[in-house]
Structure formats: C-alpha cells, structure tokens
Amino acid sequence: MGFKLRDFSDLVGIDKDTSSYGTPVFKKNLGGEVMAEANNDGTIFVDKSLSKKEKEKAVAHEKVHLDQMAQGKLQYDNNTVTWKKDTRSPARVYKRIDGKIVDAKTGEAAGEGDKNFEWEDEAYKNS
C-alpha cells in the first residue's frame, strides 16, 4: 500500500508562487476586504481566495510596506500605526479603532488600505 507525501509548503500554508527568499507568503483566510497583510517579522499573509494575479499584485504592495518598516518609516501594532515620512518629519501616530485607522490630530477615520494615508499612497504607487 503506497501513500503520497504532501509538499512541505502545503503543510505549513506557504504560497510557493509569491514567496521569495527571506519573505515567506502564507495563505490564510483573512476575511472582510483585507487581501494581504505585511507583518513585523517580514512575512506576508495573503487571502486564500485570491487569484494568482491578485496574489501577485497584493504581495508586491505588501513588500513596499515591508520596505517601509525596514527603513523605520512605518510601524504598527494592534492599537496604533506610526508613520514617519522621512528623517526630517515628525512621526505621526494613528489609532486603530473598530477596523478603522484614526488620525490622532484630525480625528478623521478611514479603512486600513485607504489611499489617503501616506504609507498606502506610496505602496500603491510603487507596486
């Protein structure tokens, strides 16, 4: 009686098509409107339901965020997002409340991937 071994990437949920050395991409059910997430540990989560083309586009976008984090421009945790445009600019802290990001200065709120946030605008332009 024979059996077939599953591929390691399938066992751990790695997306082989979009992963690269040093940046593993994991397939997950992200739910809602979230297509992908860049993580502080250098990994990316991508929604399982996306087509190959959509995954590639989403991963390219999230890699820009990973670069922003590596440069010290973007930081986040469960409660805040901190953006520092360049070395001369002060850091701006945004609160995360009920799935929205709220500008602490203006009180304006928008969804996670809104293009009006500077870090998102940069990622859309460079992906």
N, C-alpha and C positions, 0 to 999 in steps of 0.2 A: 504494500500500500504506500503510495507516494504522497507527498504534500508539497505545496509551493510556499516558499518563504516570501513574506511581504517585503517590499522595499523599505529601507530604514526611513526615508523621507515620509512615506505614507504612515509609518508607525508614530512618528512624532509630529506630523502635520506640517512639514516643510513644503513650501511650494517651490519645486525644482526649477520651474521656468523663470521665476523672477528673483530667486535668491542669488546672491553673489558672495564671494569670499569676504568674510567679516560682517556681512549684512544678511543674516538669515531672514526669510519671509515665511511667516506661519499663517496657514489658512485657519480662519475662525468664523464663527457666526457672530458678527459684530452688531447686527440688528439696527433698526432705525435707518437713518440716512447716512451713517458712517460707512465709508467704503474701505478705509485703511487708517492705521494709526502708527506713528513713529514713536518708539519707546526710548526712554532714557538709557537703556542698556545696549542700544544700537540695533535692536531687532525691529522688524515691521510686522504688524498684523494686517492681513488683507481679508476681506469678506469672502467666504467660500462661494457665494452666489455669483460673483463677477465673472464675466467672460475673460478670456486670455488677454484681449486688447485692453479691457477695462482695468485688469490687474496691473498690466504693464504701465499704464498711464498713472494709476493710483500710487504704485511703488515709486515711480520717478518723482512724483510730487512729494511723497514722504521722505525720499532721500534728500531733498532740499531741506526739509525740516531737520533731518539728522545732521546735515552740514551746519545749519544754523545753531544747533545745540553744541556741536563740536567747537564752533567759533565763539561760544559764550554769548550769543545773541538771543537765544531762546531757551527758556527753562520752564518746566511746568511740574505740577504735582496735582493731586486730586482737587485742591481748593483754589489754586491760582495758576496764571500764566504770566511769566515775566518776559518782557521784550526790551532789548537794548539795541537800537538800530545800528549804532557804531560806537567807537570808543569815546567820542565827544558828547554823545547824547546820554541823558539820564535814563535809568531803567524805569519802565512803566509796568506797573503791576495791575493785572486784570483778575477779577474774581470769577470763579466758576460757580454758577448758581442754577440749579434745576436744568442742566443741559445747555445752558447759555453761558457766554463769556461777557462779563460786565466790566466796562471801563470804570475804574475806581474814581477817576477825575470827573467824567461827564455823566456817569450813570447809564450810559447807553448800553444796550444789550443786543447780542446777535448770536447766531448759531456758531458751532465750533469751526466750520470751514469757510466762514464768511470772508469774501474777498476784500472787504473794507479793513480788515486787520492787516497791518503791515507785513507780518510774517507770512500770512496767507497770500497776499498780493505777490510777494517775492517768490513764493513757491509756485504759484500759478504761472508767473512769467518765465520761470526757469525750468519748467518741466514739460 
